[in-house]
């Protein structure tokens, strides 16, 4: 799938740099061309000779190389690739990218490129969780930088947590998704996923049992058809998909703002299980029991109706708006009414009664409701549901493009 694709691989200076050698091997096994760039810090972990031997290409190291720069080589390098991959993307490299620094070859290439960039972050768990790093990551994601990982696990420093670089096969999958060609190539699709958490106090919140598995599967299936995905997700149980732009949120209000900032889009799929209400009088400190056994009184207000807002847009409305309806009774009847009420094009309805095991489970049984009627799909895995829905979306957008 990567035959003929040109990957510019920037290797940062972290212990995970050794994985970049396997990554090169796997990319070349997919018949991709890999042009390596190695930072000075990376040379403390892998040698230019080993990188060059595996890539079968010259390794670029210095910004002020007289031979390479005689014809503005850093500009040519940054433009000749189909995709730039940064693996490992250290905290320092992420900070340089977020701040627009260009004081070495790697950062200058990243500033000069007009191609998509995929980063595989890796760092100590405390560095990953540091507010400065999280701000940098949010900036990069807002700039359209794709991410894969990091994973959670044991660190070389002896600590445990998020910060391990994604495995080479995961990065290859993300590269494939980023370079995918298919019926949705050139299309931007917005996907929402997961639950929202509405605070009661700093340690308690209102939520639902959505795992985010269906939304993640839909995003993966659409990306596999070549779509450029913006993935707005609440605090889901499953990891977000690789090779897409991820916008993490907590509350319904935050999700509404993220959706607004992600538009325009050719299609929008609202798979998130958004809370209908939020607590108006949420406490700023933990609510304590009192000696009298008094119960706290919670006051609620409606959350923004994201699906209805986007469906009702007068200008810039996506060509196709798909909502979800999780019902426990009268599934088709309630979902059909919801489609008309929300003014969306399609509704994907499912029965989430406790006996079905669908909410938070690995399978789904849905009914696709359009203006032309309803289609009952058999119970299948959530990935199969996603593939079928993605195919239908591709067909619908293809038809819309012909009119």
C-alpha positions in Angstrom: 0.0 0.0 0.0 3.0 2.3 0.4 4.7 1.4 -2.9 6.3 4.5 -4.4 5.6 6.7 -1.4 8.4 8.8 -0.1 8.8 9.1 3.7 11.1 11.7 5.3 11.9 10.2 8.7 13.2 12.5 11.4 14.8 10.5 14.2 14.8 12.4 17.5 17.1 11.9 20.5 15.3 9.5 22.8 16.0 6.0 23.9 13.1 4.9 21.6 15.3 5.8 18.6 16.3 2.2 18.4 12.7 1.4 17.3 13.3 3.7 14.3 15.6 1.1 12.8 12.8 -1.4 12.8 10.4 1.2 11.5 12.7 1.8 8.5 12.8 -1.9 7.8 9.0 -2.2 7.9 8.4 0.8 5.7 10.8 -0.5 3.1 9.1 -3.8 3.3 6.0 -1.9 2.1 8.1 -0.6 -0.8 8.3 2.9 0.5 11.4 5.1 0.1 12.7 6.3 3.4 14.9 9.4 3.6 16.4 9.7 7.1 17.2 12.8 9.1 19.0 12.3 12.4 19.4 14.9 15.1 22.6 15.3 17.1 20.9 13.9 20.2 19.7 10.9 18.2 23.3 10.0 17.4 23.7 9.2 21.1 21.3 6.2 20.6 21.7 5.1 17.0 24.5 5.6 14.5 24.1 7.3 11.1 25.8 4.2 9.6 23.1 1.8 10.9 20.3 4.2 9.8 21.8 4.6 6.3 22.4 0.9 5.9 18.7 0.0 6.6 17.3 2.9 4.7 19.6 2.5 1.7 19.8 6.3 1.5 22.1 9.0 2.7 21.5 10.2 6.2 21.0 14.0 6.5 22.4 15.5 9.7 23.6 19.1 9.4 21.7 22.3 8.5 24.8 24.1 7.3 26.2 21.3 5.1 27.8 23.3 2.2 27.1 20.6 -0.4 23.5 20.0 0.5 22.7 23.6 1.1 24.2 24.9 -2.1 20.7 24.5 -3.7 18.7 25.0 -0.5 18.7 21.3 0.3 16.6 21.6 3.4 13.7 23.2 1.3 14.0 20.4 -1.2 14.0 17.7 1.5 10.9 19.2 3.1 8.9 19.3 -0.1 10.0 16.1 -1.9 8.4 13.7 0.6 4.8 12.5 0.6 4.8 12.5 4.4 7.1 13.6 7.2 7.3 11.2 10.1 9.0 12.2 13.4 9.8 9.1 15.4 10.7 9.4 18.2 9.2 12.9 18.7 10.8 14.0 21.9 9.5 16.7 24.3 12.1 19.0 22.9 11.2 18.4 19.3 7.5 18.9 20.1 8.3 22.1 21.8 10.3 23.4 18.8 7.4 22.5 16.5 4.8 24.2 18.6 6.9 27.3 19.0 8.0 27.5 15.4 11.7 27.2 16.1 14.1 26.4 13.3 17.6 26.1 14.8 18.7 22.8 13.4 18.0 20.7 10.3 15.1 18.7 11.8 13.2 21.8 13.0 14.0 23.7 9.9 12.6 20.9 7.7 9.4 20.9 9.8 9.0 24.6 9.4 9.7 24.6 5.7 7.4 21.7 4.7 4.1 22.0 2.9 3.4 18.3 3.5 1.5 16.5 6.3 3.5 15.6 9.4 3.0 12.6 11.6 4.6 12.4 15.0 5.2 9.5 17.4 5.7 11.2 20.8 7.9 9.6 23.4 9.1 10.8 26.8 9.1 10.2 30.5 5.6 10.0 32.0 6.0 13.2 34.0 7.2 15.0 31.0 4.3 13.7 29.0 1.8 14.9 31.6 3.5 18.3 32.2 1.2 21.2 31.4 3.7 22.7 29.0 3.9 19.5 27.0 0.2 19.1 26.9 -0.1 22.7 25.7 2.4 22.0 23.0 0.5 18.9 21.9 -2.8 20.8 21.7 -1.1 23.4 19.6 0.3 20.8 17.2 -3.0 19.0 16.9 -4.7 22.3 16.2 -2.1 22.9 13.5 -3.2 19.6 11.8 -0.2 17.5 13.0 -1.1 13.8 13.1 -0.1 11.8 16.1 0.3 8.1 16.9 0.7 7.0 20.5 2.2 7.3 23.0 1.5 3.9 24.6 1.4 3.1 28.3 3.9 0.8 29.9 7.3 0.5 31.5 9.8 3.2 30.8 13.6 2.9 30.4 13.8 5.2 33.4 12.0 2.7 35.6 8.6 4.5 35.8 5.3 3.3 34.4 2.6 5.2 32.5 1.9 6.9 29.2 5.0 8.0 27.2 6.3 4.9 25.4 6.7 5.4 21.7 4.1 3.5 19.5 5.4 0.3 18.2 6.8 0.3 14.6 3.8 -1.6 13.2 1.4 0.9 14.8 3.4 3.7 13.1 3.3 2.0 9.8 -0.5 1.7 10.1 -0.7 5.4 10.9 1.5 6.2 7.9 -0.7 4.0 5.7 -3.8 5.8 7.0 -2.2 9.3 6.4 -1.4 8.4 2.8 -4.5 6.4 2.1 -6.0 6.7 -1.4 -9.6 5.8 -1.9 -13.1 7.1 -2.6 -12.8 9.6 0.2 -9.4 10.9 -0.7 -9.4 14.7 -0.4 -12.6 14.7 1.8 -12.6 16.0 5.3 -14.9 14.1 7.7 -15.6 15.1 11.3 -16.2 12.2 13.8 -17.3 12.6 17.4 -16.9 9.7 19.8 -17.0 8.6 23.4 -19.0 9.9 26.4 -18.9 13.4 27.9 -18.2 13.9 31.7 -20.3 16.6 33.3 -18.7 17.6 36.7 -20.6 17.5 40.0 -17.5 18.5 41.9 -13.8 18.1 41.3 -13.9 14.3 41.9 -17.4 13.3 40.7 -19.2 13.6 37.4 -22.2 12.4 35.4 -21.4 10.2 32.5 -22.7 7.1 30.6 -21.4 3.7 29.6 -20.2 4.6 26.1 -16.7 3.1 25.5 -16.0 5.1 22.3 -15.3 1.8 20.4 -17.8 2.5 17.7 -16.7 6.0 17.0 -13.0 4.9 16.9 -13.9 2.2 14.5 -15.8 4.6 12.2 -12.9 7.0 12.1 -10.5 4.2 11.2 -12.8 2.9 8.5 -13.2 6.4 7.0 -9.5 7.0 7.1 -8.9 3.7 5.3 -11.0 5.0 2.5 -8.7 8.1 2.2 -10.6 10.6 4.3 -8.9 13.3 6.3 -10.4 12.8 9.8 -10.9 15.2 12.7 -11.7 13.0 15.7 -13.4 14.9 18.6 -13.5 12.5 21.5 -14.6 12.5 25.1 -12.8 10.5 27.8 -13.3 7.1 26.1 -12.1 3.7 27.3 -10.5 2.8 23.9 -7.5 4.7 22.5 -8.2 7.1 19.6 -7.3 5.9 16.1 -3.9 6.5 14.6 -3.2 8.8 11.7 -6.1 11.3 12.4 -6.3 14.7 14.0 -7.5 14.1 17.6 -9.2 16.7 19.7 -9.8 15.5 23.2 -12.6 17.0 25.3 -14.3 16.4 28.6 -17.7 18.1 28.6 -20.5 18.6 26.1 -19.7 22.4 25.9 -16.1 21.6 25.1 -17.2 19.1 22.5 -19.5 21.7 20.9 -16.6 24.2 20.7 -14.3 21.6 19.2 -16.8 20.7 16.6 -17.3 24.3 15.7 -13.5 24.8 15.3 -13.2 21.6 13.2 -15.6 22.8 10.5 -16.0 23.0 7.6 -16.2 19.3 6.7 -17.7 17.3 3.8 -19.4 15.0 6.3 -19.9 14.8 10.0 -20.6 11.6 12.0 -21.9 12.3 15.5 -21.2 9.0 17.3 -20.5 10.5 20.7 -22.9 9.8 23.5 -23.2 13.4 24.6 -24.8 14.1 28.0 -28.1 15.8 27.7 -27.6 17.9 30.9 -24.9 19.5 32.9 -24.9 20.5 36.6 -25.3 24.2 36.9 -24.3 24.4 40.6 -21.2 22.1 40.3 -19.1 22.5 43.4 -15.5 23.9 43.2 -14.4 21.6 46.1 -15.4 18.0 47.0 -19.0 17.8 48.4 -18.8 16.4 51.9 -21.4 14.5 53.9 -22.7 16.4 56.9 -23.7 15.1 60.3 -27.4 15.5 59.6 -27.3 13.3 56.5 -28.5 16.1 54.2 -28.4 15.3 50.5 -26.9 17.8 48.0 -29.4 19.4 45.6 -28.1 19.4 42.0 -29.6 21.8 39.5 -29.4 20.9 35.8 -29.5 22.7 32.5 -29.5 21.4 29.0 -26.3 21.0 27.1 -25.9 22.3 23.6 -27.5 20.1 21.0 -24.5 19.6 18.7 -26.2 17.5 16.1 -29.1 19.9 15.7 -26.8 22.9 15.6 -24.7 21.5 12.7 -27.7 20.1 10.9 -29.4 23.5 11.0 -26.4 25.5 9.7 -27.4 28.0 7.0 -23.9 28.3 5.7 -21.1 25.7 5.6 -23.3 22.8 6.5 -21.6 19.4 5.8 -23.0 17.7 2.7 -23.9 14.7 4.9 -24.7 14.8 8.6 -25.1 11.5 10.4 -26.4 11.2 13.9 -26.7 8.3 16.3 -29.7 7.3 18.4 -29.1 5.0 21.4 -32.6 3.8 22.4 -34.0 1.2 24.9 -37.5 0.9 23.4 -39.3 1.8 20.2 -36.0 2.1 18.6 -36.9 2.7 14.9 -39.9 4.9 15.8 -37.9 7.1 18.2 -34.9 7.3 16.0 -37.0 8.3 12.9 -38.6 11.1 15.0 -35.1 12.2 16.1 -33.9 12.4 12.5 -36.7 14.7 11.6 -36.4 16.8 14.7 -32.7 17.2 14.4 -32.9 17.8 10.6 -29.9 15.5 10.0 -29.6 13.3 6.9 -29.1 9.9 8.5 -29.6 8.4 11.9 -27.8 5.2 13.0 -30.1 3.7 15.6 -29.3 0.9 18.1 -31.0 -0.8 21.0 -28.8 -0.3 24.1 -31.0 -2.1 26.5 -28.9 -3.8 29.2 -29.9 -7.2 27.8 -28.2 -6.5 24.4 -24.7 -5.9 25.9 -24.2 -3.3 23.1 -23.4 -0.3 25.2 -19.7 -0.8 26.0 -19.6 -4.1 24.2 -17.7 -5.3 21.0 -20.8 -5.8 18.8 -23.6 -3.6 17.5 -26.9 -4.1 15.7 -28.1 -1.0 14.0 -30.8 0.4 11.9 -29.8 3.0 9.3 -32.6 5.6 8.9 -32.7 8.0 6.0 -35.3 10.1 4.3 -36.1 7.1 2.1 -36.8 4.7 5.0 -34.9 2.3 7.2 -32.4 -0.5 6.8 -32.0 -3.1 9.5 -28.4 -4.4 9.6 -27.6 -7.7 11.3 -25.7 -7.9 14.5 -22.0 -7.7 13.7 -18.7 -6.4 15.2 -18.4 -2.7 15.6 -15.6 -2.7 13.0 -17.9 -4.3 10.5 -20.6 -1.8 11.3 -18.0 1.0 10.7 -16.8 -0.5 7.4 -20.4 -0.7 6.1 -21.2 2.8 7.3 -18.0 4.2 5.8 -18.8 2.6 2.5 -22.3 4.1 2.5 -20.8 7.6 3.3 -18.4 7.3 0.5 -21.2 6.4 -1.9 -23.3 9.3 -0.7 -20.5 11.9 -1.0 -19.6 10.5 -4.4 -23.2 11.0 -5.5 -23.2 14.5 -4.0 -20.0 15.4 -5.9 -21.6 14.4 -9.2 -24.5 16.7 -8.8 
